[in-house]
Amino acid sequence: MTTTPHAPPRAGRREWTALGVLMLPLLLVSMDVSVLYFAIPAISADLEPSAAQQLWILDVYGFVLAGLLMTMGSLGDRVGRRRLLLIGAAAFGTASLVAAYADSAGTLIAARALLGVGGATLMPSTMALVRTMFTDPGQRAKAIGLWSGVMTAGIALGSVLSGVLVEHFWWGSVFLVNLPAMVLLLVLGPLLLPESRSEHPGRFDWPSVPLSLAAVLPAIYGLKELAAEGWNVRYALSVSAGMLFATLFVHRQRTAASPLISPVLFRRPGFGPAMALNLVAAFGMMGSAYFTTQYLQSVLDKGPLEAALWSLLPSAPIGLAAPLSARLVQRGVPRAHVVGGGFAVAACGYVLLALTGTGSLWLLLTACAVLACGIVAVMALVVDLAMTAAPVEKAGAASSLMETGTEFGGALSMAFLGSIGTAVYRHRIPGSAPAPAHETLGGALAVAGRLPGRAGDALAAVAREAFTSGMHAAAVTGAVLLAGAAAAAVATLRRVRDHEPLAPEPREAAV
């Protein structure tokens, strides 16, 4: 470590090596969101789950992860972020082993839930440790940019990895790949990672834990089901219940002596706008993925593994987006303008998506690449702003809030843009078509496959056109929203200086 009289200590080889170790669990946690996409047919054949059990196998990981992020982030600030990270790594590795050799659907569901618990400890802990290790603003921005890129890439890699492993091994191998990384983290973590915690954290606010779960889980569940099934009173009530408990949770945080999420965070310059813009960025990213994955498989008729491999191409330039945006800010370009520009680039990606026809593979991939680069550039900068604004002793809580916002943004996007696409699709399908064809493109293609000759081909062509039209409508909506976000980012962030002096922070215990 080297220091200068007027600058914070710069990270050296030890810290950058430690960052590489932290990237492994982050990559695996983000991959586990999508790692079962191609494994589920093999799991169904082996374990014979019911329809409800199959849904829980897929979704319980994400639900538990989203529900516990705030709890685990606050807990890490109290007991130590490295300690919680290592506990989470042990839990994640154990759950991966149980999931790999599960002999029943119930065991696999329980293992996936434990994976969610482990993931909820790993994600905020990794970001909080990055905040602790990298005190130099330029180095911290670069490290957070890498963190954002790895998290985004992991979601894309998960489905491809599952396809490759299931094709050559058995379905349990998609879980066993977690073990070497977790063992490496458990061995190297105590040697490379500093321990840090709040010196005066106060009592842990246990009543806030069930309130946070009751706020997050029903809302995420309802939004995802609305995206998948369309309008339903039960799912709308689920979202409403989540909003009610969210109101109670906020009230608790404002009145408790030692809250789970301190309101002080939102009084720090830039933290509130950064959190809101991060949610919008997640909205933009996940909304496109909802359509492009279906487009590759059902419109272009690509096989699952082939579609997943094609979907990796737009991820290639992502690694340049975050470092480039950080470099622009370091060279004096106002953060507000760079974030606004990132949203504008992402809006252009949606415009390209709106121009995609039923056979436009390369235009689709270009649209996805442009959109992803814009969003990753935004997320890297707003996460850096939020983590810089947050007091160091609240780094875990701040990180968990940003990640919870990401989960909400993705679920809201799939529900909102998915509903627009579905409405246009159903409007474009002829009334004379069989009922299943009016529900989804997959249903229409299944019906078309059973119809003779030209009748089946005609229905399939109409359904593909209808789906593409729905994607166009959603893309136009997304472009308008992201263009609005670009203007909002410039207006709100220009009042926050990039390295604005913050109020003195209480000392933090470090080992």
C-alpha positions in Angstrom: 0.0 0.0 0.0 1.3 3.5 -0.9 0.0 6.7 0.5 0.3 10.4 -0.3 -0.2 13.2 2.2 -3.5 14.4 0.8 -4.9 11.3 -0.8 -6.5 8.1 0.7 -4.4 5.0 0.7 -4.2 3.2 -2.7 -4.9 -0.4 -3.0 -2.0 -2.7 -3.8 -1.6 -6.2 -5.2 -3.1 -7.8 -2.1 -6.4 -5.9 -2.5 -6.7 -6.5 -6.2 -6.0 -10.2 -5.6 -8.7 -10.2 -2.9 -11.1 -8.6 -5.4 -10.5 -11.5 -7.8 -11.3 -13.9 -5.0 -14.5 -12.0 -4.3 -15.6 -12.1 -7.9 -15.9 -15.9 -7.8 -18.8 -16.1 -5.3 -20.5 -13.1 -7.0 -20.3 -14.8 -10.4 -21.7 -18.1 -9.0 -24.5 -16.4 -7.0 -25.6 -14.4 -10.1 -25.3 -17.6 -12.3 -27.6 -19.5 -10.0 -30.5 -17.3 -11.0 -30.5 -18.9 -14.5 -28.5 -22.1 -14.1 -31.6 -24.4 -14.0 -33.1 -23.1 -17.3 -31.7 -26.1 -19.3 -31.4 -28.5 -16.4 -35.1 -28.5 -15.5 -36.2 -31.1 -18.1 -33.6 -33.6 -16.8 -34.6 -32.8 -13.2 -38.3 -33.4 -14.1 -37.5 -36.7 -15.6 -35.5 -37.8 -12.6 -37.3 -36.5 -9.6 -40.8 -36.2 -11.2 -41.9 -33.0 -9.4 -45.4 -31.7 -9.6 -46.1 -28.6 -11.5 -46.1 -26.5 -8.3 -42.9 -28.2 -7.1 -41.2 -27.4 -10.5 -42.1 -23.8 -10.1 -40.6 -23.7 -6.6 -37.4 -25.4 -7.8 -37.0 -22.6 -10.3 -38.1 -19.6 -8.1 -37.4 -20.3 -4.5 -33.7 -19.3 -4.8 -34.6 -15.8 -6.2 -37.4 -15.3 -3.7 -35.2 -16.1 -0.6 -32.3 -14.2 -2.0 -34.4 -11.0 -2.5 -36.2 -11.4 0.8 -33.0 -11.7 2.9 -30.7 -9.1 1.3 -31.5 -6.3 3.6 -31.3 -8.5 6.7 -27.9 -9.9 5.7 -26.5 -6.6 4.7 -27.3 -5.1 8.1 -26.1 -8.2 9.9 -22.7 -8.0 8.1 -22.3 -4.5 9.4 -22.7 -5.8 12.9 -20.9 -9.2 13.1 -18.3 -8.5 10.4 -18.5 -8.6 6.6 -15.7 -11.1 6.2 -17.2 -13.4 8.8 -20.6 -13.3 7.2 -19.1 -13.9 3.8 -17.3 -17.0 4.9 -20.4 -18.3 6.7 -22.4 -17.7 3.5 -19.7 -19.5 1.4 -19.9 -22.5 3.7 -23.7 -22.5 3.5 -23.7 -22.0 -0.3 -21.2 -24.9 -0.8 -23.2 -27.2 1.5 -26.4 -26.4 -0.2 -24.8 -27.0 -3.6 -23.7 -30.5 -2.5 -27.2 -31.3 -1.2 -28.8 -30.0 -4.3 -26.5 -32.0 -6.6 -27.4 -35.3 -5.0 -31.1 -34.5 -4.1 -33.2 -37.6 -4.4 -36.6 -35.8 -4.2 -38.2 -32.6 -5.3 -38.7 -31.5 -1.7 -35.0 -32.0 -0.9 -34.0 -30.0 -4.0 -36.4 -27.1 -3.1 -35.0 -27.0 0.4 -31.4 -27.0 -1.0 -32.3 -24.2 -3.4 -33.8 -22.2 -0.5 -30.5 -22.6 1.5 -28.7 -21.5 -1.6 -30.8 -18.3 -1.5 -29.8 -17.8 2.1 -26.1 -18.2 1.2 -26.5 -15.9 -1.8 -28.1 -13.2 0.4 -25.0 -13.2 2.7 -22.5 -13.2 -0.2 -23.8 -10.4 -2.4 -23.9 -7.5 0.1 -20.8 -8.7 1.8 -18.7 -8.7 -1.4 -19.8 -5.1 -2.2 -19.2 -3.9 1.4 -15.7 -5.4 1.4 -15.0 -3.6 -1.9 -16.0 -0.4 -0.3 -13.7 -1.1 2.6 -10.7 -2.2 0.6 -10.7 0.5 -2.0 -10.6 3.9 -0.4 -9.1 5.7 -3.4 -12.1 7.1 -5.5 -10.6 6.1 -8.9 -9.7 2.6 -7.8 -13.0 2.1 -6.1 -14.9 3.1 -9.2 -12.9 0.6 -11.2 -13.5 -2.2 -8.7 -17.2 -1.5 -8.6 -17.3 -1.4 -12.4 -15.8 -4.9 -12.4 -18.3 -6.0 -9.7 -21.2 -4.8 -11.9 -19.8 -6.4 -15.0 -19.3 -9.8 -13.3 -22.8 -9.8 -11.8 -24.4 -9.0 -15.2 -22.2 -11.6 -17.0 -23.1 -14.3 -14.5 -26.8 -14.2 -15.3 -26.0 -14.7 -19.0 -23.4 -17.5 -18.3 -25.6 -19.5 -16.0 -28.0 -20.8 -18.7 -25.1 -21.6 -21.1 -23.2 -23.5 -18.4 -26.3 -25.5 -17.5 -26.8 -26.4 -21.1 -23.2 -27.6 -21.6 -23.1 -29.5 -18.3 -26.4 -31.3 -18.7 -25.5 -32.3 -22.3 -22.2 -34.0 -21.1 -22.9 -34.9 -17.4 -26.0 -35.3 -15.2 -28.1 -32.4 -13.9 -26.5 -32.3 -10.5 -23.2 -31.1 -12.1 -24.7 -27.6 -12.4 -24.5 -27.3 -8.6 -21.2 -29.1 -8.1 -19.3 -26.3 -10.1 -20.0 -24.1 -7.1 -17.8 -26.2 -4.7 -14.3 -25.4 -5.9 -14.9 -21.6 -5.8 -16.4 -21.8 -2.3 -13.5 -23.9 -1.0 -11.1 -21.4 -2.6 -12.9 -18.5 -0.9 -12.9 -20.3 2.5 -9.1 -20.9 2.2 -8.0 -17.5 0.8 -10.6 -15.3 2.4 -9.1 -15.2 5.9 -5.7 -14.5 4.3 -6.6 -11.8 1.9 -9.8 -10.1 3.1 -9.8 -7.6 5.9 -12.4 -7.9 8.6 -14.5 -4.8 9.2 -17.7 -4.0 11.1 -19.4 -1.0 12.6 -17.8 -0.1 16.0 -21.1 0.9 17.6 -23.9 -0.9 15.7 -26.6 -0.9 18.3 -28.9 -3.8 18.9 -30.1 -5.8 16.0 -33.7 -4.9 15.1 -35.3 -8.4 14.9 -38.9 -7.1 14.3 -37.7 -5.5 11.1 -36.7 -8.9 9.7 -40.2 -10.4 9.2 -41.4 -7.0 8.1 -38.7 -6.8 5.3 -39.6 -10.4 4.2 -43.3 -9.6 4.2 -42.6 -6.5 2.1 -40.2 -8.0 -0.5 -41.5 -11.6 -1.0 -45.2 -10.9 -1.9 -44.3 -8.0 -4.1 -41.6 -9.9 -6.1 -43.9 -13.0 -6.4 -46.9 -11.0 -7.6 -44.9 -9.0 -10.1 -43.3 -12.2 -11.6 -46.6 -14.0 -11.8 -48.3 -11.0 -13.4 -45.5 -11.1 -16.0 -45.9 -14.9 -16.6 -49.7 -15.3 -16.3 -51.1 -11.9 -17.1 -53.6 -9.9 -15.0 -55.0 -11.8 -12.0 -56.6 -10.4 -8.9 -54.7 -12.8 -6.7 -51.3 -11.6 -7.9 -52.4 -7.9 -7.7 -53.4 -8.5 -4.1 -50.0 -10.1 -3.5 -48.2 -6.9 -4.8 -50.6 -4.7 -2.7 -49.8 -6.7 0.4 -46.1 -6.3 -0.2 -46.6 -2.5 -0.6 -48.5 -2.4 2.7 -45.8 -4.2 4.6 -43.2 -2.0 2.9 -45.0 1.0 4.4 -44.9 -0.6 7.8 -41.2 -1.5 7.3 -40.3 2.1 6.4 -42.2 3.4 9.5 -40.3 0.9 11.7 -37.0 2.1 10.3 -37.9 5.8 11.0 -38.9 5.1 14.6 -36.7 2.3 15.8 -33.8 3.2 18.0 -31.4 0.9 16.0 -33.1 0.2 12.7 -32.2 -2.4 10.2 -31.8 0.2 7.5 -30.8 3.6 8.9 -32.7 6.6 7.4 -29.3 8.4 7.7 -28.4 6.7 4.4 -31.1 8.7 2.5 -29.8 11.9 3.9 -26.4 11.4 2.4 -25.8 13.4 -0.8 -26.6 11.3 -3.9 -27.6 8.1 -2.2 -31.4 8.4 -2.8 -31.0 9.3 -6.5 -28.4 6.6 -7.0 -30.8 4.0 -5.6 -33.7 5.2 -7.8 -31.6 5.3 -11.0 -30.2 1.8 -10.2 -33.7 0.5 -10.0 -34.6 2.0 -13.4 -31.4 0.6 -14.9 -32.4 -2.9 -13.7 -35.8 -2.3 -15.2 -34.2 -1.6 -18.6 -32.0 -4.6 -18.5 -34.5 -7.3 -17.5 -37.3 -6.0 -19.7 -35.3 -6.7 -22.8 -34.2 -10.1 -21.6 -37.9 -11.2 -21.2 -38.4 -10.8 -25.0 -35.0 -11.6 -26.5 -34.8 -15.1 -25.0 -38.2 -16.0 -26.4 -37.4 -14.3 -29.7 -34.2 -16.4 -30.2 -36.0 -19.7 -29.4 -39.5 -19.3 -30.7 -39.3 -16.7 -33.5 -35.9 -17.6 -34.9 -36.4 -21.3 -34.0 -33.1 -21.8 -32.3 -32.5 -24.7 -29.9 -32.1 -23.9 -26.2 -28.4 -24.3 -26.1 -27.9 -22.6 -29.5 -30.0 -19.7 -28.3 -28.0 -19.4 -25.1 -24.7 -19.3 -27.0 -26.0 -16.6 -29.3 -27.1 -14.6 -26.3 -23.6 -14.5 -25.0 -22.4 -12.4 -27.9 -23.9 -9.1 -26.6 -22.1 -9.7 -23.3 -18.7 -9.4 -25.0 -18.5 -5.6 -25.0 -20.0 -5.2 -21.5 -16.5 -5.5 -20.0 -15.5 -2.3 -21.6 -18.6 -0.2 -20.7 -18.0 0.1 -16.9 -14.3 1.0 -17.0 -14.9 3.5 -19.8 -17.6 5.3 -17.9 -15.4 5.4 -14.8 -12.5 6.7 -16.8 -14.7 9.5 -18.2 -15.7 10.6 -14.8 -12.1 10.5 -13.6 -11.1 12.7 -16.6 -13.5 15.4 -15.5 -16.7 14.6 -17.4 -19.6 15.2 -14.9 -21.0 12.0 -13.5 -24.5 13.4 -14.3 -23.7 13.6 -18.0 -22.1 10.2 -18.2 -25.0 8.5 -16.4 -27.5 10.4 -18.6 -25.4 9.3 -21.6 -25.6 5.7 -20.5 -29.3 5.8 -20.3 -29.5 7.5 -23.7 -27.3 4.7 -25.2 -29.6 2.1 -23.6 -32.6 3.9 -25.0 -31.0 3.6 -28.5 -30.7 -0.2 -27.8 -34.5 -0.3 -27.3 -35.0 1.7 -30.5 -32.9 -0.9 -32.4 -35.0 -3.6 -30.8 -38.2 -1.9 -32.0 -36.8 -2.2 -35.6 -36.1 -5.9 -35.4 -38.1 -8.0 -37.8 -39.0 -11.7 -37.5 -35.6 -12.8 -39.0 -33.2 -10.1 -37.8 -30.7 -12.1 -35.7 -27.8 -9.6 -36.0 -30.0 -6.6 -35.4 -31.3 -8.2 -32.3 -27.8 -9.0 -31.0 -26.7 -5.5 -31.8 -29.7 -4.0 -29.9 -28.9 -6.2 -26.9 -25.2 -5.2 -26.9 -26.0 -1.5 -27.1 -28.6 -1.7 -24.4 -26.4 -3.8 -22.1 -23.4 -1.4 -22.5 -25.5 1.6 -21.6 -27.1 -0.1 -18.6 -23.8 -1.5 -17.2 -22.2 1.9 -17.5 -25.1 3.5 -15.6 -25.1 0.8 -12.9 -21.4 1.0 -12.3 -21.5 4.7 -11.7 -24.6 4.9 -9.6 -23.5 2.0 -7.4 -20.2 3.7 -6.9 -22.0 6.9 -6.0 -24.2 5.2 -3.5 -21.4 3.3 -1.9 -19.3 6.5 -1.7 -22.1 8.4 -0.2 -22.9 5.8 2.4 -21.0 5.8 5.7 -18.4 3.0 5.8 -20.1 1.5 8.9 -23.3 1.2 6.8 -21.7 -0.3 3.7 -23.5 -3.7 4.1 -26.9 -2.1 4.5 -26.3 0.3 1.6 -25.2 -2.6 -0.7 -28.2 -4.7 0.3 -30.6 -1.8 -0.5 -29.1 -1.4 -4.0 -29.3 -5.1 -4.7 -32.9 -5.3 -3.4 -33.7 -2.4 -5.7 -32.2 -4.4 -8.6 -34.5 -7.3 -7.8 -37.5 -5.0 -7.7 -36.6 -3.3 -10.9 -36.2 -6.5 -12.8 -39.5 -7.9 -11.5 -41.4 -4.7 -12.2 -39.9 -4.6 -15.7 -41.0 -8.1 -16.6 -44.5 -7.4 -15.3 -45.0 -4.0 -17.0 -43.2 -4.5 -20.3 -44.4 -8.1 -20.4 -48.0 -7.0 -20.0 -47.6 -4.6 -22.9 -46.1 -7.2 -25.1 -48.8 -9.8 -24.2 -51.6 -7.3 -24.8 -50.4 -6.5 -28.3 -49.7 -10.2 -29.1 -53.3 -11.1 -28.1 -54.7 -8.2 -30.1 -52.8 -9.3 -33.3 -53.8 -13.0 -33.1 -56.9 -13.7 -35.2 -60.1 -14.4 -33.2 -60.6 -17.7 -35.1 -57.3 -19.2 -33.8 -57.6 -21.9 -31.2 -57.6 -20.7 -27.6 -54.0 -21.8 -26.6 -52.7 -19.6 -29.5 -54.1 -16.5 -27.8 -52.2 -17.1 -24.6 -48.5 -17.3 -25.6 -46.3 -17.7 -28.6 -45.3 -21.1 -27.3 -48.9 -22.2 -27.2 -49.5 -21.0 -30.7 -46.5 -22.9 -32.1 -47.6 -26.0 -30.3 -51.1 -25.7 -31.9 -49.5 -24.9 -35.3 -47.4 -28.1 -35.0 -50.6 -30.2 -34.8 -52.3 -28.5 -37.8 -51.9 -29.9 -41.3 -49.7 -28.3 -43.9 -50.2 -24.6 -44.8 -52.7 -24.0 -41.9 -50.0 -24.7 -39.3 -47.4 -22.7 -41.2 -49.8 -19.8 -41.5 -50.7 -19.8 -37.8 -47.0 -20.0 -36.8 -46.1 -17.1 -39.1 -49.0 -15.0 -37.7 -48.0 -15.8 -34.1 -44.4 -14.9 -34.7 -45.4 -11.6 -36.3 -47.7 -10.9 -33.3 -45.0 -11.6 -30.8 -42.6 -9.4 -32.6 -45.2 -6.6 -32.7 -45.6 -7.0 -29.0 -41.8 -6.8 -28.5 -41.8 -3.6 -30.6 -44.5 -1.9 -28.4 -42.6 -2.9 -25.3 -39.3 -1.6 -26.8 -40.8 1.7 -27.7 -42.1 2.0 -24.1 -38.7 1.1 -22.7 -37.0 3.6 -25.0 -39.3 6.4 -23.8 -38.8 5.5 -20.1 -35.0 5.3 -20.4 -34.9 8.6 -22.3 -36.8 10.1 -19.4 -34.3 8.5 -17.0 -31.5 10.1 -18.9 -33.0 13.6 -18.4 -33.8 12.8 -14.8 -30.2 11.6 -14.2 -28.8 14.9 -15.5 -31.2 17.0 -13.5 -30.7 15.2 -10.2 -27.0 14.2 -10.3 -25.7 17.6 -11.4 -26.4 18.8 -7.9 -24.2 16.1 -6.4 -20.5 16.7 -6.9 -18.5 13.6 -7.8 -16.2 13.8 -4.7 -18.4 15.9 -2.5 -17.0 16.0 1.1 -19.2 14.0 3.3 -19.9 14.4 7.0 -17.3 12.7 9.2 -17.9 9.0 9.7 -17.7 7.1 13.0 -14.7 4.9 13.3 -15.1 1.4 12.1 -13.6 -1.6 13.8 -11.1 -3.4 11.5 -9.0 -6.5 11.9 
